[in-house]
Amino acid sequence: MTEIQQNLQDILNALPEKVTLVAVSKTKPNSDIMEAYNAGHRIFGENKIQEMVEKYESLPKDIQWHMIGHVQRNKVKYMADFVSLIHGIDSFKLLKEVNKQAKNSKRIINCLLQIKIAEEDSKFGMTADEATEILQSKEFSELKNVCITGVMGMATFTDNQEQIKKEFSFLKATFEKLKQLNSPNFKPETISMGMSGDYNLAIECGSTMIRVGSSIFGERNYQ
């Protein structure tokens, strides 16, 4: 068993049954991904569409690709054919574009609404009120090629566990509130929160999907 496979196994063994692991493979070579793949893992996350497209084209087709980074509207078309889940829907404009490209690809694309839970300005996302507004709108109910399956959030980059816990708890509470809303293309089941440094805390706070990279693949090389 390789180091990557051992890391993956250790994390999976400790995860509660209801929590899905997205192995964040951004900046990592195909050979690393294949090590995880050969250990049975199928869900991988990328934060750049171009990189994800290149990997999709050269790797096994039963991999589920999750787009976990900030999405530029003009690039949606490149992944519309194959992306499994888009985590970072931060505006209705973007959702409309995903719907348009999904329609062109004759697919329904699952998406998560990115809620801004961190205090840093650099983090993207909408407010809980904006999410409510979207899900209740007539325009949203008319989008036939997207399905909102939950929410995603990124906590503040800090060592302050209390603050992170507060932010994760806020996302869980937002999810529970939104769950009350009815729309044919809203099927809330996923709370995507928690990364290598804080996923255990995220799970305690109700996460059902974690995005883990460096704890599996080792530190990233951004050269």
Buried (B, 14 or more C-beta within 10 A) or exposed (E): EEEBBEBBBEBBEEBEEEBBBBBBBBBBEEEBBEBBBEBEBEBBBBBBBEBBBEBBEEBEEEBBBBBBBBBEBEBBBBBBBBBBBBBBBBBBEBBBBBBBBBBEBEBBBBBBBBBBBBEEEEBBBBEBEBBBEBBBEEEBBEBEBBBBBBBBBBBBBBEEEEBBBBBBBBBBEBBEEBEEBEBEBBEBEBBBBBBBBBBEBBBEBBBBBBBBBBBBBEEEEEE
